[in-house]
Amino acid sequence: MTEWQPIETAPKSGTDIIVMYIDIDTQFVRIAFWLDYEWDPSVNGWWTYDCGEDELMAPIYAPTHWMPLPEPPK
């Protein structure tokens, strides 16, 4: 099994990954990806998830750890 890794090591290529963040002492896990801010290159981009449209993961929900998605079942 893959171990959790610091978010700083996560790929920023738009690849779906599993991320974890903590809110009020509760761990949340979701699939997310890095979205570059195309309209202003001075903005670094952000972690987001697809919820019908791109949704910013607000700084209070910034992921702290990540791991790759597992292989799908066969």
Residue pairs with C-beta under 8 A, 6 or more apart in sequence:
2 67
2 68
2 70
3 67
4 20
4 65
4 66
4 67
5 65
5 66
5 67
6 64
6 65
6 66
7 19
7 47
7 62
7 63
7 64
7 65
7 66
9 66
10 17
10 19
10 34
10 63
10 66
11 17
11 34
12 34
12 36
12 45
13 34
14 33
14 34
14 35
15 33
15 34
16 31
16 32
16 33
16 69
17 31
17 32
17 33
17 66
17 67
17 68
17 69
18 29
18 30
18 31
18 32
18 66
18 67
18 68
18 69
19 29
19 30
19 31
19 32
19 47
19 57
19 63
19 65
19 66
20 27
20 28
20 29
20 63
20 64
20 65
20 66
21 27
21 28
21 57
21 61
21 62
21 63
21 64
22 28
22 64
23 60
23 61
28 61
30 49
31 49
31 69
32 47
32 48
32 49
32 57
32 63
33 47
33 48
33 49
33 50
34 45
34 46
34 47
34 48
35 45
35 46
35 47
35 48
35 54
36 45
37 43
37 44
37 45
37 46
46 56
46 57
47 57
47 62
47 63
48 54
48 55
48 56
48 57
49 55
49 57
57 63
